Amino acid sequence: MVVGFDRASKSPFAHTVPSKGLVGTNDYPAKAIAKDFDLLGYKRVNMKSDQENAIVAVLRKSKELWTGESTLEFSPKGESK
């Protein structure tokens, strides 16, 4: 499951995914995140996560697919936030 949180609307977003990361998903998790940004009307976002390889791959693909401006921010290893 990929979960996100929109600070402005205080709304959570979640998508059930077939596997961890992008392997065997046809990029579905990344496409779903990009679609969420469009539905919310954003032109610029900051995506935050830990440094786990699977989620890093999803966020990088989301950044590549989405037409808006996005930055990636990763918490230091060993920290949960």
Secondary structure in CASP SS format (residue, H / E / C, confidence):
PFRMAT SS
TARGET T0000
AUTHOR 0000-0000-0000
METHOD secondary structure of the structure
MODEL  1
M C 1.00
V E 1.00
V E 1.00
G E 1.00
F E 1.00
D E 1.00
R C 1.00
A C 1.00
S C 1.00
K C 1.00
S E 1.00
P E 1.00
F E 1.00
A E 1.00
H E 1.00
T C 1.00
V C 1.00
P C 1.00
S C 1.00
K C 1.00
G C 1.00
L C 1.00
V C 1.00
G C 1.00
T C 1.00
N C 1.00
D C 1.00
Y H 1.00
P H 1.00
A H 1.00
K H 1.00
A H 1.00
I H 1.00
A H 1.00
K H 1.00
D H 1.00
F H 1.00
D H 1.00
L H 1.00
L H 1.00
G C 1.00
Y C 1.00
K C 1.00
R E 1.00
V E 1.00
N E 1.00
M E 1.00
K E 1.00
S E 1.00
D C 1.00
Q C 1.00
E C 1.00
N H 1.00
A H 1.00
I H 1.00
V H 1.00
A H 1.00
V H 1.00
L H 1.00
R H 1.00
K H 1.00
S H 1.00
K H 1.00
E H 1.00
L H 1.00
W C 1.00
T C 1.00
G C 1.00
E E 1.00
S E 1.00
T E 1.00
L E 1.00
E E 1.00
F E 1.00
S C 1.00
P C 1.00
K C 1.00
G C 1.00
E C 1.00
S C 1.00
K C 1.00
END
